[in-house]
Structures are given as structure tokens and as C-alpha cells.
Amino acid sequence: MFPYDSRMASRARVRAWLGAIVAVIAAAGVALVSLPGDEPGPLGQSGQGRPMGAVPPAEPSAVDVLRGDAVSALLERRASAVRDRDRQAFLATVDPQAEPWFREAQQDLFDNLDGVPLAHWSYAVDPADVLDLAGLPDADRTATELWAPGVELHYALRGVDTVPTARDMGYLFARRGDAWYLHSDTALSELGRRTWRGPWDFAPCQVVATDAGLVLAHPGSQPMVDRLVRELDPAVRAVADVWGADWSGKVALILPDSPAEMRALVGPDFPVESVVAVATADRVDTAANLAVGQRVVLSPVGARALSVASLKVVLRHEITHVAARGRTVDGSPMWLLEGFADYVGYRDSGLTLAQGAPDLAALVRDTGAPPGLPDDRSFRARDKELDLAYQQAWSIARFLAERFGERELVELYRSVAGAGPVSAAETDSLLLAAVGLDRAALLDEWRGHLKEVLG
């Protein structure tokens, strides 16, 4: 629940917004977390499976090696043109016989990148990951040949990314005579290989840098950009005050113009119409405490409707996930992950437990304290059940901080979330080591606390 103020027409509705936010954070971010010791690998937002038509990984043929060398050289010219802001050289990499709309889109892409602070921009070609184009009936047959190897875009935002992040690009190349060109970035969608879209694929980008990161938006969003710029640095400091300094302390806030753009940035399966923000990561290696390509993407509609106090809570919650991502293993208990993020988000709000958890307060008054800790399924529910799950999680984290201290809450998170999915006995051991309570004792003391405060 957001801090109560007169500008909020419905506290329950706003609480549902926050519940949706953190539910999607879990899906978009925690679902991408690697198990300890996993080798980091790029994860594309368009899906992790091998697209239809792709041959199994194998040593590329001699012909494909030659093709790969030629296309790599083409893409290096393209990347250099982006880095050097050479529009003519960039457009020279595009097939002169490609569809006019594609050539225009490529012109817009180059222009829209102007002003984006790129620390890195390059491409990688995998000549062993080639699509069979026999299943592409509408392919341009005027070219000498068409080729569809695997391609990744590697890019980094200056002042935010410590290492480049990787995104899959569904590029189709055409050879005309001895020259190779980029022919399309949509034709391979029919075969299951899609091109990742960045903010620059939708509109010109405007970037404002702060000490703690940057805000990237489009023209016409200046009032909201000003709000985000004012809040970003204080939010990062607030999170660092609780979590500590073992993360980059840099955050990229992205403000898209439309639900379609937001969906492109966070994935097609997220309910972007019902959330106000999503925290994402492209790759996570918990063994190295490394999270790559982290972004906080805000709703083009919902974020603008937030009051000043509500925006503070949202950003602190989101940035907590950013800070903790490298220490969070997939499968950790949701009540801890989301309760901790809520704890940091609401930490300086002045809310009482009854104000911030009205559904939980009503439950305790009417039927008593919950019989158990909220399970992970509850965080994938809707409406009241979802609200109640997050209110319970927040109350647990708040109780632990009040009962044992904030430092102990942080260490509990690091210990349990760093272990990931473990047995009940192992969870009890971790809890005992951190706060001297197993799950049964924690449940008993938390229920007593709720009865005392809300009963």
C-alpha cells in the first residue's frame, strides 16, 4: 500500500497496483536468476528456447565460416557507424532492395540513438546457429543468397552498465553479388526468431544523467522525467542505507511512451496494463554477485498517476530488487523477497502497520492472524488475495526488523535468498542462524505480533 494521502482515490486500488508491480518484478527478474555457480549466459526477452528451424549447435561448415566473416565485417561497420554517429555509413549496411518501410525504420533507429550515452555497441555472429529458410515462403528471391545466423547485440549504457548486456536480434542478411547487407529484422519472426526492441526503436530518446544513473524517455515526457530525476539519487541512497554498498549503485530508469513499447522492453507475457513498474535483468550470476542489463521500466500511464509519496515507495522497492539481484537465487521464498523490498520501500514513509496493511488488519480483527506464512502461489494471485500476500510479507519483514534489527533482516535475506530453493530443514537452519527462530517459531511470534498490533 502506498502512503495515504488525499490524492489517492482508492487505497485498495493503489495497493493492487503495487502488488502487481512486485509480482511482475518476481517474474521478470527473479525468474532469470541463475543458481549458484552457473555459468552466465545471455537470456533474450523474446524467449529462451531455440527457435523453430534452427539446426542443433554444431561446427559451422567452411562456407558458413566464410559467410560469418563477411557478415561480421558488415556488422562491425554498422556498429562503428553507431559509435561514430556516421549516418551514411550506417545506412550503407542496409539492403538497398529491402522494403522501403524497413529502410525508413533503420533511418529512424539511427536518428533515435542520438544522445543515448553508449559505452559499448557491437554485434556477435554465430555461424553455427543458422535457420533453415525453406520455411520462409515470402523470402526475397532476387538476392544472390539469404542467410540467417544467430546474432546478438551487445550494448552498455555509460554510467550504468559495468559490462555490456546481450540481446538476440532476428537479422536476415542478403548477398547481392559480392556484397552482404542487412535485409530484414522481422522476416524471421515466422520461424520463431525475433528482434529485441530497445527504446530507440520507438521514438527519439532523451537522456538525463544523475549521480546514481540515468533516466531515459522520449520527447513530451519532461514533467515526468523531472520527477524521476529528482527522486532517483535519493532512492538509491535510501536503498544503499539498508542493503549496503556491494552493488553498482547505478540504476537506469526507462519511461516508455506506450504499452506496446513497455511490452517490448519487459517481455510479451507481462500484464503491462496493470503495473506501474517492472525491474528486469538480462543475466544473473549469483556466484559472482553479478547482474547484467538491469533496468527499471515504468508504466507510460500508471507511473504518471503516482503522487510524490507513492513514487518514492515504488522507486525504492524497485531499486531494492536491483541492489539485491546478484544475491538472489531463483526459487527463494517470495514472502522474504517481496517483504524485504516493501520494507525498504516503506521504511521512511511513516505508515503504521494498520495503515499500510488494511486487508491484513481486517483479517486479524475479524478472524485472527493468518495460520501460516504466505506461500509463493499467493503472489501469483489477483486482487484481494494478492494484496493480502504482500501485506503479510511486508509485515513479516517489518516485524523482523523491529524484533531483531535491520542489519539482521538484511543478513537473513542474504542467507536465505542466497540459498535459493532448499529443503524445509535447511530453511529452518538458515533462519536459526540468522535470527534464532525456525519457521514454526517465526510464525508463532509473527502471529502474536499481529494480534498485539492489529487485534
C-alpha positions in Angstrom: 0.0 0.0 0.0 1.2 3.4 -0.8 1.4 6.1 1.8 -2.1 7.5 2.4 -2.8 11.0 1.1 -5.8 12.9 -0.3 -4.7 12.5 -3.9 -5.3 8.7 -3.8 -8.9 7.9 -4.8 -8.7 4.3 -3.7 -6.1 2.9 -1.3 -7.1 -0.7 -2.3 -6.7 0.1 -6.0 -3.3 1.6 -5.4 -2.2 -1.3 -3.2 -3.3 -3.6 -6.1 -1.0 -1.6 -8.4 1.9 -2.2 -6.0 1.0 -5.9 -5.7 1.1 -6.2 -9.5 4.4 -4.4 -9.6 6.2 -6.7 -7.3 4.6 -9.8 -8.8 5.9 -8.8 -12.2 9.3 -8.0 -10.7 9.5 -11.5 -9.4 8.5 -12.9 -12.8 10.8 -10.6 -14.8 13.8 -10.5 -12.5 13.9 -13.4 -10.1 12.9 -15.9 -12.8 16.1 -15.0 -14.6 18.4 -15.6 -11.6 20.9 -18.3 -12.0 21.7 -21.0 -9.5 25.0 -20.5 -7.6 27.9 -21.5 -9.8 26.0 -21.4 -13.1 28.0 -20.0 -16.0 26.3 -16.8 -17.0 24.6 -16.9 -20.4 22.7 -14.3 -22.3 19.0 -14.5 -21.8 16.8 -13.0 -24.5 13.5 -11.5 -23.5 11.8 -13.0 -26.6 12.1 -16.5 -25.2 14.8 -18.8 -24.1 14.1 -21.8 -26.4 15.8 -22.4 -29.7 13.6 -21.0 -32.5 11.9 -23.3 -34.9 14.0 -24.0 -37.9 17.3 -23.7 -36.1 19.8 -26.5 -36.5 21.3 -28.0 -33.4 24.6 -26.4 -32.3 27.4 -27.9 -34.4 30.7 -26.9 -36.0 29.8 -24.5 -38.9 30.6 -25.5 -42.4 33.5 -23.9 -44.3 31.0 -22.0 -46.3 29.2 -20.7 -43.2 32.5 -19.6 -41.8 33.2 -17.5 -44.8 29.7 -16.1 -44.7 30.2 -15.4 -41.0 33.4 -13.5 -41.6 31.6 -11.4 -44.3 28.6 -10.7 -42.1 30.7 -10.0 -39.1 32.6 -7.4 -41.1 29.3 -5.9 -42.2 28.0 -5.7 -38.6 31.3 -4.2 -37.4 30.8 -1.4 -40.0 27.3 -1.0 -38.7 28.4 -0.8 -35.1 31.2 1.6 -35.9 28.7 3.8 -37.6 26.6 3.9 -34.5 29.5 4.6 -32.2 30.9 7.3 -34.6 27.4 8.7 -35.4 28.0 8.2 -39.1 24.5 8.0 -40.6 25.6 7.4 -44.2 27.9 4.5 -43.2 25.1 3.0 -41.1 22.5 3.2 -43.9 25.0 1.7 -46.3 24.8 -1.6 -44.3 21.0 -1.8 -45.1 19.9 -3.7 -48.2 19.1 -1.2 -50.9 16.4 -3.5 -52.2 14.8 -4.0 -48.8 11.2 -3.0 -48.1 11.0 0.9 -48.1 9.4 0.8 -44.6 12.4 -1.2 -43.3 14.9 1.3 -44.7 12.9 4.1 -43.1 12.8 2.3 -39.8 16.6 1.9 -39.9 17.0 5.7 -40.6 14.7 6.4 -37.6 16.7 3.9 -35.4 20.0 5.6 -36.1 18.5 9.1 -35.5 16.7 8.0 -32.3 20.0 6.7 -30.8 21.4 10.2 -31.0 22.0 11.4 -27.4 21.9 7.9 -25.9 25.2 7.6 -23.8 26.6 4.3 -25.2 29.7 2.9 -23.6 29.6 -0.1 -25.9 27.8 -1.2 -29.1 28.8 -4.3 -31.1 27.4 -7.4 -32.6 28.3 -11.1 -32.4 27.5 -13.6 -35.2 27.1 -17.3 -34.5 27.5 -19.2 -37.9 26.6 -22.5 -36.2 23.1 -21.3 -35.3 21.6 -20.9 -38.7 17.9 -21.0 -39.5 16.7 -23.2 -42.4 14.9 -20.6 -44.7 13.0 -23.2 -46.6 10.1 -22.4 -44.2 10.1 -18.8 -45.2 7.9 -18.7 -48.3 7.9 -14.9 -48.7 11.7 -14.5 -48.7 13.2 -12.2 -51.3 14.4 -14.4 -54.1 16.1 -11.6 -56.0 19.1 -11.8 -53.8 22.1 -13.9 -54.7 21.6 -15.7 -51.4 19.9 -15.2 -48.0 21.4 -16.2 -44.7 20.1 -16.2 -41.1 22.8 -16.9 -38.5 22.4 -16.2 -34.8 23.1 -12.6 -34.0 23.5 -10.8 -30.6 23.6 -7.1 -30.0 26.0 -6.2 -27.2 25.5 -2.8 -25.7 26.2 -0.9 -22.5 24.8 2.4 -21.2 27.5 4.7 -19.9 27.2 5.5 -16.2 25.0 2.4 -15.6 26.3 -0.8 -17.1 29.6 -2.1 -15.8 29.7 -4.8 -18.6 27.7 -5.0 -21.9 24.4 -6.8 -22.0 23.4 -9.1 -24.8 20.1 -9.2 -26.8 19.1 -11.5 -29.6 18.5 -9.9 -33.0 16.5 -11.7 -35.6 18.5 -10.5 -38.6 18.1 -11.8 -42.1 21.1 -11.0 -44.4 21.1 -10.8 -48.2 24.1 -11.1 -50.5 23.9 -9.2 -53.8 26.9 -10.0 -55.9 29.8 -9.9 -53.6 28.2 -7.5 -51.0 26.3 -8.5 -47.9 23.5 -6.4 -46.4 21.0 -6.4 -43.6 17.8 -7.3 -45.3 15.2 -7.5 -42.5 14.8 -7.7 -38.8 11.2 -9.0 -38.8 11.1 -11.7 -41.5 12.4 -14.4 -39.2 9.6 -13.9 -36.7 7.7 -16.6 -38.7 10.4 -19.0 -37.7 10.4 -18.0 -34.1 13.4 -15.7 -34.1 12.5 -12.2 -33.1 14.5 -9.0 -32.8 14.8 -7.3 -29.4 13.5 -3.8 -29.5 15.1 -1.0 -27.4 13.6 2.4 -26.6 15.4 3.7 -29.7 13.2 1.5 -31.9 10.1 3.5 -30.9 11.0 7.2 -30.8 13.8 9.7 -30.3 15.5 9.2 -26.9 16.2 11.9 -24.4 18.5 11.0 -21.5 19.2 12.9 -18.3 22.1 11.6 -16.2 22.3 11.8 -12.4 25.0 10.8 -9.9 23.2 7.4 -9.5 22.3 6.6 -13.0 20.1 8.0 -15.8 16.5 8.5 -16.9 15.8 7.6 -20.5 12.5 8.8 -22.0 11.1 10.3 -25.2 10.1 13.9 -26.2 6.9 15.1 -24.5 7.6 13.4 -21.1 9.6 16.2 -19.5 7.4 16.7 -16.4 7.6 13.0 -15.5 11.3 13.0 -16.4 11.9 15.9 -14.0 10.1 13.9 -11.2 12.2 10.8 -11.8 15.4 12.8 -11.9 14.6 14.4 -8.6 13.8 11.0 -7.0 16.5 8.7 -8.4 19.5 9.7 -6.4 17.7 9.9 -3.0 16.1 6.5 -3.8 19.4 4.9 -4.5 20.9 6.3 -1.3 17.9 5.1 0.7 18.3 1.5 -0.6 22.1 1.6 0.0 21.5 2.7 3.6 19.7 -0.6 4.2 21.3 -3.0 1.7 24.9 -1.8 1.8 27.4 -1.0 -0.9 28.1 -4.3 -2.6 26.3 -3.4 -5.8 26.9 -0.9 -8.5 24.7 1.8 -7.0 23.7 2.7 -10.6 20.2 2.5 -12.0 18.6 3.1 -15.4 15.0 4.3 -15.3 13.2 3.8 -18.6 10.0 5.6 -19.3 8.3 4.2 -22.5 5.6 6.1 -24.4 3.1 3.2 -24.9 2.1 -0.2 -23.5 3.5 -1.7 -26.8 6.9 -0.3 -26.1 6.8 -1.3 -22.4 5.9 -4.9 -23.5 8.8 -4.9 -25.9 11.2 -3.9 -23.1 9.9 -6.3 -20.4 8.6 -9.2 -22.4 5.3 -10.2 -24.1 3.8 -12.2 -21.2 3.7 -9.4 -18.6 0.4 -7.6 -17.9 1.8 -4.2 -18.6 -1.6 -2.5 -18.5 -2.0 -3.4 -14.8 1.5 -2.5 -13.4 3.3 0.8 -12.8 6.9 -0.5 -12.9 8.9 -3.6 -13.7 12.5 -4.4 -12.7 14.3 -6.6 -15.2 17.7 -8.2 -15.7 19.1 -10.0 -18.7 21.6 -12.3 -16.9 22.4 -13.0 -13.3 25.4 -14.9 -11.9 24.9 -15.2 -8.1 28.2 -16.9 -7.6 29.9 -13.7 -8.8 27.2 -11.3 -7.4 26.7 -10.1 -11.0 23.5 -8.9 -12.6 23.7 -7.7 -16.2 21.4 -5.4 -18.1 19.3 -4.3 -15.1 16.6 -1.8 -16.0 13.6 -0.3 -14.1 10.9 0.2 -16.7 8.0 2.4 -15.7 4.4 2.3 -17.0 3.7 5.1 -19.5 0.3 5.7 -17.8 0.4 4.3 -14.3 3.7 5.9 -13.2 2.4 9.4 -14.1 -0.6 8.9 -11.9 1.5 8.4 -8.7 1.7 11.0 -6.1 5.1 12.2 -4.8 5.0 9.9 -1.8 3.9 6.9 -3.9 6.6 7.4 -6.5 9.2 7.3 -3.7 7.9 4.0 -2.5 7.8 2.5 -6.0 11.4 3.5 -6.8 12.8 2.3 -3.5 11.0 -1.0 -3.9 12.3 -1.5 -7.5 15.8 -0.4 -6.7 15.9 -2.8 -3.8 15.4 -5.6 -6.3 18.2 -4.1 -8.4 20.6 -3.9 -5.5 19.8 -7.4 -4.2 19.5 -9.1 -7.6 23.1 -10.5 -7.7 22.5 -12.2 -4.3 19.0 -13.6 -5.0 18.7 -17.1 -6.3 15.6 -18.2 -8.2 13.2 -20.2 -6.0 13.8 -18.2 -2.8 10.6 -17.7 -0.7 8.6 -14.9 -2.1 7.5 -13.7 1.3 11.1 -12.8 2.0 12.0 -11.3 -1.4 8.9 -9.1 -1.7 8.5 -8.4 2.0 12.1 -7.1 2.1 11.6 -4.9 -0.9 8.4 -3.5 0.6 10.2 -2.9 3.9 12.8 -0.7 2.2 10.2 1.0 0.1 8.1 2.0 3.0 10.9 2.4 5.5 10.7 6.2 5.8 7.0 6.6 4.9 5.7 7.0 8.5 3.0 4.4 7.9 1.7 2.3 10.7 1.1 -1.3 10.1 -2.7 -0.8 10.2 -2.4 2.0 7.6 -0.1 0.1 5.3 -1.8 -3.3 5.5 -5.6 -2.6 5.8 -6.6 -6.0 4.5 -4.3 -7.8 6.9 -5.6 -5.6 9.7 -9.2 -6.5 8.8 -8.4 -10.2 8.7 -6.7 -10.1 12.2 -9.7 -8.3 13.7 -12.3 -10.5 12.1 -10.9 -14.0 12.1 -7.4 -13.8 13.7 -3.9 -13.9 12.5 -3.1 -15.9 9.3 -2.5 -19.6 10.0 0.8 -19.7 8.1 3.4 -17.7 6.2 2.2 -16.7 2.7 3.1 -19.2 0.1 4.5 -18.4 -3.3 1.2 -19.2 -5.1 -0.4 -16.3 -3.3 2.0 -13.9 -5.0 0.7 -15.0 -8.4 -3.0 -14.5 -7.4 -5.1 -11.4 -8.1 -6.9 -8.6 -6.3 -7.5 -9.2 -2.6 -5.5 -12.4 -2.3 -2.5 -10.7 -4.0 -2.9 -7.6 -1.8 -3.0 -9.7 1.3 0.1 -11.7 0.4 2.1 -8.6 0.0 0.8 -7.0 3.2 1.7 -10.1 5.1 5.1 -10.2 3.5 5.7 -6.6 4.4 4.5 -7.1 8.0 6.9 -10.1 8.4 9.9 -8.1 7.2 8.8 -5.2 9.4 8.4 -7.4 12.4 11.8 -9.0 11.9 13.5 -5.6 11.7 11.7 -4.4 14.8 12.3 -7.6 16.8 15.9 -8.3 15.8 17.2 -5.2 14.0 17.6 -4.0 10.4 21.1 -5.5 10.0 19.8 -8.9 11.0 16.9 -8.6 8.5 19.5 -7.9 5.7 21.7 -10.8 6.7 18.6 -13.0 6.8 17.8 -12.0 3.3 21.3 -12.6 2.1 21.4 -16.0 3.7 18.0 -17.4 2.7 17.7 -15.7 -0.7 21.3 -16.7 -1.5 20.5 -20.3 -0.9 17.5 -20.5 -3.2 15.2 -23.4 -3.2 16.2 -25.6 -0.2 14.5 -28.1 2.0 12.4 -27.1 4.9 15.1 -28.4 7.3 17.7 -26.3 5.6 15.5 -23.2 5.6 15.0 -23.7 9.4 18.8 -23.9 9.8 19.3 -20.7 7.9 16.6 -18.9 9.9 18.0 -20.2 13.2 21.5 -19.0 12.3 20.2 -15.5 11.3 17.6 -14.7 13.9 17.4 -17.7 16.3 14.0 -18.8 15.1 12.9 -21.7 12.8 9.8 -21.3 10.6 7.4 -22.6 13.3 8.8 -20.2 15.9 8.8 -17.3 13.4 5.2 -18.0 12.5 4.2 -18.1 16.2 6.0 -14.9 17.1 4.8 -13.1 14.0 1.1 -14.1 14.7 1.5 -12.9 18.2 2.9 -9.6 17.0 -0.1 -9.1 14.6 -2.6 -9.8 17.4 -0.9 -7.3 19.6 -0.6 -4.6 17.0 -3.7 -5.2 14.9 -6.1 -7.2 17.1 
